[in-house]
Amino acid sequence: MHRLLPSSVFLASQTAGWVHRAMASYPLIVGPPASLRKPLKVPDRLLLGPGPSNIAPRIMAAGNLPMIGHMHDEMYQIMDEIKDGIRYAFQTHNQLTMVISGSGHAAMEAALFNVVEPGESVLVGVNGLWGQRIAEIAERMGAKVHQMVKAPGEYYTLKDVEKGLTQHKPVLLFLTHGESTSGIMQPLDGYGDLCHKHNCLLLVDSVASLGGAPIYMDKQGIDILYSGSQKALNSPPGTAPISFSERARNKFLNRKTKPVSFYFDLKNLANFWGCDNSPRMYHHTTPVIGLMGLRESLAILAEEGLEESWRKHREVTNYLYERLQKLGLQLFVKEIPFLTMNAVPSG
């Protein structure tokens, strides 16, 4: 039979048979969902929660740009521009500056996984949900976690921190700059110097605060700073800026064990983001469209100016505070310029 048929006909019949066997080995037990046959509908809402926030038309337009590969030269250029924007927003010269593919939680884990080893001591400021979260992550990876607990609406003084550093001798201290679940803004001046005096790294969460309130990574001695794209940066959720100081980098380079996560391994991420002066190698597929949106949000911030962004947030917040109090509402916390916390009225 084979000798009597042209080779093209024989190959076509063989391929058809293989496709039939591969595609129809089992009957389908789940049909096409009726819900997906309907048009996608999303309401147009004014988002007034702590995040995500409404997206500017320019950032929305970035989502309609053509898809490119995550390792194309054009994408590397976008990544380099994003790094420049993060350094401006963070006020840092750190070479080890990049974006974690994921929300602020991903950056939180990347920070811990790379500079803390199992058995090491970590000091965590817990005055809201984010301190609780990072304490749980650190415990899961085998760190010895010591919590400094404050009531919601209270922040940590230098005296509080020095007491914890002296008692527990941690390799890392975690503080939340803008605690969106309790409405407090943590002062940061002097905390980095205090940590370094005790041979400890300072890790700061600025997910809610970046762009909305002043933060100076280098001048304030912050060793690891991370944020999220979806709050004051007005970008879609899913990308998380992060930066590591030379102290943090040296802590990573001198660790005795590999990080518990391959996905968040700083060695791989630094190479993929062009932070180690070596040819870039594939690590993972980044959210290309999300990075384009983040690039545009950082560009808007750069064009507007950090100080103008801070001023605008403070001005709008003061206006809102004034009007709320005229309605008879009382503010739970009064000094946070990017989030409003009202006390629940009696009854």
N, C-alpha and C positions, 0 to 999 in steps of 0.2 A: 504493500500500500504506500509506504513511504517513497519507494523508488518511482511509483507511478505519478505522484503528486509534485507540483512545483514546490520548492522549499518555502516560498513565502506563504503559500496556502497551508502547508503543514504547520509552520510556526504559528500562524494565526489560529488554527484550530487548537493547537496545544495551549496557547495563551488563553484562549476563551475558556477552555476546560479548567485551567488553573484558577482563573478569576472566578469562575462559577463555584468551584470548590471552596476558595478562600472567602468569598462573599456570602455564601449561603450554607455554611456549615450547620448553623442553628437557626430555628425560627425566631423572629423578634418577639420579645415578651413585653416590651414597652413601646407604645406608639408615639408618634410626634405629638408633643404637648399642645393642647388647644390654646393655652395661654400665650404661646409664642407665635401664634397665627394672628394675634392682634397687633395693631401699631403700637410702638413704644410711646408712652405718654409720661412726661415729667412736668410737674407744676413749676411755675415761675414764682419762687418765694424769696422774700427778704430774709436772709439767714442771720439771726441775732444771737445764736449760741456761741460757745467758745471756739467752734470750728467743726466742720468746714465753713468757709466764708464764701460770699459771692465772688465770682471771678470776673475780672475786668475784660472788656471786649477784646483787647489786644492779646490777653492770655488765652481767651477762648479761641481766637483765630489761630494761635499756635497749634491747637489741637486738630486743625484742619489741614495742616501742612502735609506734604507727601511723606509717607513712611520711608525711612532709610534704615540701613543695617546698623546694629549697635557697634560694629567694628569698622565702619566706613570712616575715612579721613574726615569727612564733614561732621560726623558724630563726635569724633575725638576733639574737633575744634569747638563744638558746642560744650562738651564736657570741660574743656580748658577755660572757656568763658564763664561757665558756672562756678568753677573754682575761684576765679577772680572775684565774682560777685559774692561768694560766701566769705572770702577774706575781708571784703569791704563791710559786709553786714556784721560779721563777727569782730571786726577790727583786730585782725591778726595777720602776721606774716608767715604763719606755719606752712611749710611745704606739704605736710601730711594733712591735706584738706580735700574733702570729697563728698559724695552723696551716697547714702545707703539706700538700696532699692527696697522700699518699704516705708511704713509710717514711723512716727517718733519712737514707737516701741522697738522697732528694728534697730534704730540707732542706739537706744538704751542697752539692748543686748550686745550690740557690737562693741560698745565701750567697755562693758564688764568683761566680756569673753576674752578681750585682747590684753588687758592690763592686770587682771586678777587671776590667780591660780588657785586651785583647790587647797583649802587649809589656810589661806591668807585672810587677814582681818579686814573687814570693810565697815565703815561707819556711815550710817544712813540717817539723814534728817527726814523724819516722818511727821509731816504736818498736813497731810492730805493723801490722796490716792496714789500719786506718783512715787512718793517715798515708799509706800506700801508695796507697789509693784516692783520697784528695783530691789527691795529687800527680799522679795520672794524669788526673783531671778537669781540673785546672788546665792541664796540658800540652795536653790536647785543645782547650781554648778559647784557646790561644795565649799563655798566660802564661809568663814565665821562672821556672821552678821551681828552688828551691834546697833540698835535703834535708839536714836534720840527723838523722843516723842514729844510733840507740842500739840496743844489744842488748836483746832482750826482757827485761822486768823492770826496766829502768832508765828514769828520768825525766830531764827537762831542768832544769838549775839556771839561776838568773838569769845566771850567768856564761856558760853555754852560749848562752843567748838573746841576751845583749848582744853577744857575738862575732859571731853570725849577723846581727843587725840592723846592726851597724857595717860588716860586710863587704859585705852584699848590698843594703842599703837597700830592703827590701821595703815594699809598701803593706799587706801582710797577713801575719800570723803565725798558723799553725794549730797548736793543741795538742789532744790528746784527754784529757779529764779522767779518764774510766774506760776504759782500753784493754782491752776484753774478750777480745782475742786473745792478750795477753801478761800480763794480770793486774796491771797497774800503775795506780796512781792518781796523776795529775800534780798537784803543788802549784800553786796559782794566785795566792797572795798576792804582790803586787809586780810581776807580769808585765804587767798592764795599764798601770801607770804607766810601766814600762820601754818598752813599745811606744809609748806616746803621746809619750815623750821623743824617740823616733826617728821621729815622724810616721807611725806604723804602726798599723793596726787589729789587735785581738786577736780571733780566731775560735776558739771552743771547742766541741768535741763532747762532749755530756753524755748521749748516748743510753743508755748502760748505767748511769750514775750518778744521774740525776735522781730524787730521792725517797729514794735509798739512802745518800747522803753529802752533807755540807754543800757548798753552792755559793751564792755571793752575787754576782750579776751586776753590780750597780751598785757595790758596795763594792770589788769586785776589778777594776773597770775593764774588764770584758769587753764588747767592742763588738758581737759577734754570738754568740749562744748558741742552740744547737738541741738537740733531744732526740727521742725516739721514744716511742710510746704503749705498746709491748708488753713493757717490762721492769719496772722497779720500779713504774711506774704501773698495771700489771696490766690494761691495756686492750687491745682487739684491735689487731693490726698494721694500719697503713695511714694513720695521722695523725702529723704531726711538728710539735710546738711549736717556734717560733722567735721571736727578738726581736732588734731592731736598735737600737743606741744612736743618739744624735743625731750623733755623729761618723760612724757608718756611714751614716746617712741622708744627711748632707751629702756624703759621698763618692759616693753613688749619684746625688744631684741634680746634681753637678758633672761627671759623666762625659761624655766626648766622643762616645761611641758608644752605640747601644742595646744592652741585654743580648742575648746570643746566643739566649736562650730567651724566647718569648712566654708560655709557660705559667707560668714562674717570674718574670716581670717584676714587680719590686717595686711599681711604680706601679699596675699593675692589681690586684695582690694587696692592697695597702694600701687601695685604694678598696673592693674587694669585702668586706674584713674590717672596714670602718668605721673605718679608722685615719687618714683624711685630712680628716675633717669635711666631706666632700662627699656628695651623694646616691649611694647604692650602685648600681653598674651590674653587669650580668652579666659574669662572666669565664669561669668553668667550673662544671661540676656537681660539687659537693663530695660526699664520702662521708657522707651524712646520718646513717645509722645509726652509722657509726664515730665521728662527732662526738658523738652522744648518749652513746656509751660513754665517750669521753674526758671529756666533761663530768662524768659520774658519778664517774670515777676521780679527777678533780681535786677534786670535792666531798668524796669520802672523805678525800683527803689534807688538805684544809682543815679538816675536822671532827676528824681525828686530830691534826693539827698537824705541821708539818715537823720540829720538833725531836724529837717522839715517833717519827716515822717513821725518822729517822736513828738514834735510840737503839735501836729495835727491830731494825733491820738489823744494827747493830753487835753487839747481844746475841746474836742468832741465829748470826751469823758466828763469834763467839768460841766459842760452844757447839760448833759444827761443827768448828772448828779443833782444839779440845781433844780431841774424840772421834776425829778422823782421826789425830791424832798418837799417841793411845793404841793405835791399830791398827797403828802402825809406819810410817804414811805421812809423808813430809816435804813441807812447804809450799814451793812455788816462790817465791811472794810472800806476805808476811804482813800487809800493811797496807791491803788493799782490802776494805771492809766490805760489798760487794754481789756479790762474785764470789770463787770459791774455785779457786786454781790449785795443783794438786799436782805435785810432781816425779814423773816416771815411775819406779817402783821398778826396781832392777837386775834384768834378766832378765824 
